[in-house]
């Protein structure tokens, strides 16, 4: 079974794109899943592909954790 999803983030900052792009190149690929990240204007498009449900869930969780970490760091930098 091949699974695929696309996540679109509107008004994505360059810092978010750079952070996720760097991680996608080094740590979001394996034999069972891949994650690609690209920009389209002010939107960031994340595509997750996996060969099975377990690999898909792991890849989606990795992306979610990166987004959570970015939001947390943004809050710290803004004094929250």
N, C-alpha and C positions, 0 to 999 in steps of 0.2 A: 504494500500500500504506500502510495506517495502522498504526503501531506504538504500543503503550502498555504501560507497566509501573508497578508500585507498589512502593515501598520503605517498609517500616515499621521505625522505630527505636524500640525499647522504652526506657523510662526516659530519654527525651530531656529535657535541661535547657532551661530558658527561654532561657538565653544562646544555645544552639545554634539553637533555633527563631528567635529574633530575628535572629541573624546570617544564617541562610539565607533567612528571609522578606524581609529587606532586599535581599539579592542577587537573589532571585527577582523582585521587583518591578522591578528596574532592568536586570538583565543576562541573565536566563535565558529570554527570549522572543525569537523572531524569526518570520519568515514560514513557516518549515518545522518549528518545534518550540515546545513550551511546557512549562513546569515549574510545578506548583502545590505548595504546602506548607501543611499544616494540622495542627492539634493535635487529638488525641482522648484526653483524659485525660493520662496521662503518655507517650503515644505520639506520635511525629511521623510523618505520612504524606506521602510525596513521590510525586507522580504525574508521570511523564514521558510526553508524547505527541509523536509526530513523523510526518511524512509520508513519510519514507524512512529507510533504514538509516543512511546517513551522518549525517543530522541527529540521529537517535536516539543514535548513538554519541557525537556531540559534546555533546549535552545530558547524557547519563549521565556522561561524563567530567568535565564542568563540576561536576556535583553531587558526584562523588567527590573532585575536587580541593578543593572547599569543605569537605567532611567531613575530609579529611586536614589541611587548614590549621587547622581548628578543633581537631582533636586535638593537633596540634603546639603550638598556642598554649596549650592547656590544660596540656600537659606543661611548657611554659616557666613558666607561672604557678604550677605546683605544684613547681617547682625540679628538674625532671627534665631 
